[in-house]
Amino acid sequence: MPALQPYIIEPIFEQFEALLPERRTNHPLGCHKPRIPDRVVFAKLVEVLVFGCASYWRISDESCSESTLRRRRDEWIEAGLMETLRGIVIEAYDRLIGLELADLAVDGCMTKAPCGGEKAGRSPVDRGKGGIKRSTVVDARGIPLGTVVAPANRHDSPLLEATLDAALEPLGELPDRYDSATTRRKLAARCLVGEISEKGKPAPLKAGNRWVVERTNSWHNAHKKLVWCTERCGRVTSTSGWSSRTWSSS
C-alpha cells in the first residue's frame, strides 16, 4: 500500500522538483558513486512521515540508505524547499477551491516525543513523559494556515501570537477560548475580533466552529510521525510537521 496515492504525490513532486537548485558535480576522478534520484528520496521521506518509522533505517533499502535520507532531508530544509512547497500548495488550493477566512479556529494538539529533542517537554496528559504540542490555525474548512511546534507543557495562549504570524494569508475573525488582556491585545494588534469565553462565565456559543480544527488535528494524527515524533532537531520536527500537514490537507 503506497504512503500516498500517485495522483497526489506525483503533482506535488513535480512542483517540488521545479524548486530544486541545479546541482553541479566536478569530481576529479570522474568515478564517484551516482547520486540517488531525488524522486526516490522524496518518496522515502513521505513514507517516513506517513508510516511513522522510528528509525530511518527501517524505511531504507537497496534503493536508498538511511544516511542518504537524513543528508538529503537536511539539505532540502536548509534550502527552504519545504516551506516554499507548502506555500505553493496553499496558493493552489486558494486559487482552485478557495480558502474561507471569515471564520478561523486555533487549537493545540499534544502528541508523544519519546526520544526527547529540542521541541519536546513534559506532557501534562501523559504522566510527564516527553511530548510535543502543535498549535494550528485553520480556515472554516479545516485547511491549515499556520502551525507552531512547542513543548507539550506550553499553554495554548502564549502560542497564539506565533501561530497567527505563521499563517500565510490575512486572517479574519478568530474564535479563542483563553480570555486575558494579553490575548485580546494580540488579537487587536492584528485587527481580529475574537469570540472569547470570559473567565467564570459560560461560553457565549455552545456549538461553534472549533470542531474543524479538532478534525484537522485528527487528520494530521493519521500521519504517525506526527503522533510519535522521534526527531530530536527542532527544525526537522517543525518541518516534518509542515510537510505532512500540507500533503494531507490538499
C-alpha positions as CSV (number, residue, x, y, z in Angstrom):
1,M,0.0,0.0,0.0
2,P,1.6,3.3,-1.0
3,A,2.1,6.1,1.5
4,L,0.2,8.5,-0.8
5,Q,-1.7,7.7,-3.9
6,P,0.2,8.5,-7.2
7,Y,-2.4,11.1,-8.2
8,I,-1.5,13.0,-5.1
9,I,2.3,12.6,-4.8
10,E,3.2,13.0,-8.5
11,P,1.9,16.6,-8.9
12,I,3.4,17.5,-5.6
13,F,6.8,16.1,-6.6
14,E,6.6,18.0,-9.9
15,Q,6.2,21.2,-8.0
16,F,9.0,20.2,-5.6
17,E,11.4,19.2,-8.4
18,A,11.0,22.6,-10.0
19,L,12.3,24.2,-6.8
20,L,15.4,22.1,-6.6
21,P,18.6,24.1,-7.4
22,E,20.8,23.0,-10.2
23,R,23.5,20.7,-8.9
24,R,26.9,20.7,-10.5
25,T,29.5,18.0,-9.8
26,N,33.1,18.1,-10.7
27,H,34.7,15.0,-9.3
28,P,38.4,15.0,-10.1
29,L,38.5,11.3,-10.9
30,G,35.1,11.1,-12.6
31,C,34.2,7.9,-10.9
32,H,32.2,8.9,-7.9
33,K,29.1,6.9,-7.0
34,P,25.9,8.1,-8.8
35,R,23.6,10.3,-6.8
36,I,20.4,8.7,-5.6
37,P,17.5,10.3,-7.6
38,D,15.6,13.0,-5.8
39,R,12.3,11.2,-6.6
40,V,13.4,8.1,-4.7
41,V,14.4,10.1,-1.6
42,F,11.2,12.2,-1.8
43,A,9.1,9.1,-1.8
44,K,11.0,7.6,1.2
45,L,10.6,10.7,3.3
46,V,6.9,10.7,2.6
47,E,6.8,7.0,3.8
48,V,8.6,8.1,7.0
49,L,6.1,10.8,7.7
50,V,3.0,8.6,7.0
51,F,4.1,5.3,8.5
52,G,6.0,6.9,11.4
53,C,9.1,4.8,11.3
54,A,11.1,5.4,14.5
55,S,14.4,5.0,12.7
56,Y,15.2,5.8,9.1
57,W,17.0,2.5,8.6
58,R,13.6,0.8,8.8
59,I,12.4,2.5,5.6
60,S,15.8,2.3,3.8
61,D,16.6,-0.4,1.3
62,E,18.9,-1.1,-1.6
63,S,17.5,2.0,-3.5
64,C,18.3,4.5,-0.7
65,S,20.3,4.3,2.5
66,E,19.5,5.8,5.9
67,S,22.4,8.3,5.7
68,T,21.2,9.5,2.3
69,L,17.7,10.1,3.6
70,R,19.0,12.2,6.5
71,R,21.5,14.1,4.4
72,R,19.1,15.0,1.6
73,R,16.4,15.9,4.2
74,D,18.8,18.4,5.9
75,E,19.9,19.7,2.5
76,W,16.3,20.5,1.5
77,I,15.4,22.0,4.9
78,E,18.4,24.3,4.7
79,A,17.3,25.4,1.2
80,G,13.8,26.3,2.5
81,L,12.2,24.0,0.0
82,M,9.6,22.5,2.3
83,E,8.3,25.9,3.3
84,T,8.2,27.0,-0.3
85,L,6.3,23.9,-1.4
86,R,3.8,24.5,1.4
87,G,3.2,28.0,0.2
88,I,2.7,26.7,-3.4
89,V,0.2,24.1,-2.2
90,I,-1.9,26.6,-0.2
91,E,-1.8,29.1,-3.0
92,A,-3.0,26.5,-5.5
93,Y,-5.8,25.4,-3.1
94,D,-6.9,29.0,-2.7
95,R,-6.9,29.5,-6.5
96,L,-8.8,26.3,-7.4
97,I,-11.2,25.9,-4.4
98,G,-10.8,29.0,-2.2
99,L,-9.8,29.5,1.4
100,E,-12.7,30.5,3.8
101,L,-11.1,33.1,6.0
102,A,-14.2,34.6,7.5
103,D,-14.2,32.0,10.4
104,L,-11.0,30.6,11.7
105,A,-10.1,28.3,14.6
106,V,-7.0,27.8,16.7
107,D,-6.3,24.8,18.8
108,G,-3.4,22.9,20.3
109,C,-2.8,19.1,20.0
110,M,-0.4,17.2,22.2
111,T,1.5,14.1,20.9
112,K,4.3,11.9,22.1
113,A,8.0,12.6,21.8
114,P,9.7,9.5,23.3
115,C,13.2,10.5,22.2
116,G,13.1,14.0,23.6
117,G,14.6,16.7,21.5
118,E,14.7,20.5,21.2
119,K,11.0,20.8,20.8
120,A,9.9,18.3,23.5
121,G,8.7,18.9,27.0
122,R,7.0,17.1,29.9
123,S,3.5,16.2,28.8
124,P,0.7,17.0,31.3
125,V,-1.6,14.3,29.9
126,D,1.0,11.5,29.6
127,R,2.4,11.2,33.2
128,G,5.2,13.7,32.5
129,K,6.7,11.8,29.5
130,G,8.2,13.6,26.6
131,G,5.6,15.3,24.4
132,I,5.1,18.0,21.7
133,K,2.3,20.5,21.2
134,R,1.2,21.6,17.7
135,S,-0.7,24.9,17.7
136,T,-2.6,25.3,14.5
137,V,-4.8,27.9,12.9
138,V,-7.2,26.6,10.2
139,D,-9.8,28.2,7.9
140,A,-13.6,27.3,8.0
141,R,-13.0,24.1,6.2
142,G,-10.1,22.9,8.3
143,I,-7.3,23.8,5.9
144,P,-4.1,24.6,8.0
145,L,-2.8,28.1,7.5
146,G,-0.1,28.2,10.2
147,T,1.4,25.9,12.8
148,V,3.8,26.3,15.7
149,V,5.6,23.3,17.4
150,A,6.3,23.7,21.1
151,P,6.9,21.6,24.2
152,A,3.8,19.8,25.4
153,N,3.8,21.7,28.7
154,R,3.4,25.1,27.0
155,H,0.0,26.7,27.4
156,D,-2.0,27.4,24.3
157,S,-2.5,31.1,25.0
158,P,1.2,32.2,24.7
159,L,1.4,30.3,21.4
160,L,-1.4,32.3,19.8
161,E,0.7,35.2,18.6
162,A,3.3,32.9,16.9
163,T,0.6,30.7,15.4
164,L,-1.1,33.7,13.8
165,D,2.2,35.0,12.5
166,A,2.8,31.6,10.9
167,A,-0.3,31.9,8.7
168,L,0.3,32.9,5.1
169,E,-3.0,34.7,4.3
170,P,-4.7,37.6,6.0
171,L,-6.9,36.4,8.9
172,G,-10.4,37.4,9.7
173,E,-12.5,36.5,12.8
174,L,-10.7,34.2,15.3
175,P,-12.6,32.2,18.0
176,D,-10.5,31.7,21.1
177,R,-11.0,30.2,24.5
178,Y,-8.4,31.9,26.6
179,D,-9.7,35.2,27.9
180,S,-6.9,37.5,29.1
181,A,-5.8,41.0,28.5
182,T,-2.7,39.7,26.6
183,T,-4.8,37.6,24.3
184,R,-7.1,40.5,23.5
185,R,-4.2,42.8,22.8
186,K,-2.7,40.2,20.4
187,L,-6.0,39.9,18.5
188,A,-6.5,43.7,18.4
189,A,-2.9,44.2,17.1
190,R,-3.9,42.1,14.1
191,C,-7.3,43.7,13.6
192,L,-9.0,40.5,14.7
193,V,-12.3,40.1,16.6
194,G,-12.3,37.0,18.8
195,E,-15.3,35.2,20.4
196,I,-13.8,34.6,23.8
197,S,-15.4,33.0,26.8
198,E,-15.0,35.3,29.8
199,K,-13.4,33.7,32.9
200,G,-16.0,32.4,35.3
201,K,-18.9,32.7,32.8
202,P,-20.5,30.2,30.4
203,A,-19.3,30.2,26.9
204,P,-21.4,32.5,24.7
205,L,-21.7,29.9,22.0
206,K,-22.4,26.3,22.9
207,A,-21.5,25.0,19.5
208,G,-19.1,27.0,17.4
209,N,-16.6,26.4,14.6
210,R,-13.8,25.0,16.7
211,W,-14.6,21.4,15.7
212,V,-13.0,22.0,12.3
213,V,-9.5,22.4,13.8
214,E,-10.1,19.4,16.0
215,R,-11.0,17.4,12.9
216,T,-7.8,18.7,11.2
217,N,-5.8,17.6,14.2
218,S,-7.3,14.1,13.8
219,W,-6.4,14.1,10.1
220,H,-2.9,15.1,10.9
221,N,-2.6,12.3,13.5
222,A,-3.2,9.8,10.8
223,H,0.4,10.5,9.9
224,K,2.2,8.5,12.5
225,K,5.3,10.6,12.5
226,L,3.3,13.4,14.0
227,V,1.7,11.2,16.7
228,W,5.0,9.6,17.7
229,C,7.8,12.1,16.9
230,T,11.3,10.7,17.2
231,E,13.1,13.7,15.7
232,R,15.5,15.5,18.1
233,C,16.4,18.5,16.0
234,G,13.9,21.3,16.3
235,R,14.0,22.4,12.7
236,V,13.4,18.8,11.5
237,T,10.5,18.4,13.9
238,S,8.8,21.6,12.7
239,T,9.5,21.0,9.0
240,S,8.3,17.4,9.1
241,G,5.0,18.6,10.5
242,W,4.6,21.2,7.9
243,S,5.2,18.8,5.1
244,S,2.9,16.1,6.3
245,R,0.1,18.6,7.0
246,T,0.4,20.2,3.6
247,W,0.1,16.9,1.8
248,S,-2.7,15.5,4.0
249,S,-4.9,18.6,3.6
250,S,-4.6,19.1,-0.2
